[in-house]
Amino acid sequence: MAAPTKSMTKAGLSSNPTSFQKKSRSKLVSIPGTRPSVQNGQLIVSTGVTSLDYVIGGGLAVGTLLLVEEDRYDSYSRMLLKYFLAEGVVSGHELFVASAGDRPEDILQELPSPILDDIASTNITEGPVQSGDSETSESMKIAWRYQNLPKIQTALAASSRFGHYYDVSKTMEAELRQTAKCHTFFPTGEEPAKSTQSSPMTEAYAALLKSIQTVIRREGFDGSSSQSKVRNVLRLGLHSLGSALWCDDLSCRENPTHLHSLTTFLYALRALLRSSLSVAMMTIPSHLIQNKSIMGRIIRLSDTAIALESFRGSERETNPLYKDYHGLLHVRQVPHLNCLVCEVPDTKDLAFKLKRKQFTIERLHLPPDLSETVSRVSKVELAAGCGSSTTSNKHLDF
């Protein structure tokens, strides 16, 4: 049999591609500001807070809904919404902002300013280094039983960089903010006229849903646009749904008139998100909703749900044990997409604090009581309060 010639070899290689050829990536991966999830391969975006991305499994999946239960004064939940929108501006995504209290334009003008990578990395690494130096300098003051214990890593961070860092003490420049295409929605606040057709949604929720659907179809986020157009992600920021400003009495009565108005809206919103390149963050004043069963339905209709419990105005604000934190973060629900088991955070004791420039989420770590004087006095008072004799005050046996 004759040996194959050079031309036959080239023809065979061109007609039969080998397995060593580089496979082409999906078109969705090429969208700026996104990456596939390590756990389930779902396309994810950053929430703008790197520690929050770590808590919910690496990022927020495209086509899902993130529920943020507001703190009592709506200060930290509003800040998370600004982080979410600012990340969309830096990543080049389109924005949709809906609010019934403040004007959406006012929220966009308050977005935090992005900081440089070298400054961000310096600020992040300064925390552990300074704590390590202080631990070394005060090693003689720490009791010997705590000296050899491993240091607790309170900061939450992933192994790979995803998202950007922001300075909450400065606002984003107008030139950078205007580079992103923004859509806004502000309800009129007027009571709707009674119609013959009974709708489970209020007029404000129906108008909001129609506005979101129009933007998704007109801008081609549902795949209706031509393939030549560059793909992008639409970020939906919905502020304080369920409040009375949306003409909803859900937060005013235990048995509201519009009982299924918000849940019906969430059903339709999830259907729009699942069939489009969109992702939504919604804040709800859960502390005002008296009917807990309705709040449970709202959480189940969301893909990811977290709650912010602020220390402001409570006894924990003056408690020295919580002096390093501004509140607690509770993870209500984490999605399990394309897998049977969801990505559960390694710890449930989470707290957040607002530094001078950054909002971070850390593991809640209460410091041990290292003062021998306070410990001895407290033991004597405890023994006297329990009615025990003073002979129980003995040296500790290690």
Beta strands, then each sheet from edge to edge (+ up, - down):
strand 1: 34-36
strand 2: 43-45
strand 3: 60-61
strand 4: 65-69
strand 5: 94-99
strand 6: 112-114
strand 7: 166-171
strand 8: 182-185
strand 9: 234-239
strand 10: 278-284
strand 11: 304-310
strand 12: 327-333
strand 13: 350-354
strand 14: 359-363
sheet 1: 1+ 2- 3+
sheet 2: 8+ 5+ 9+ 10+ 4+ 11+ 12- 13+ 14-
sheet 3: 6+ 7-
end
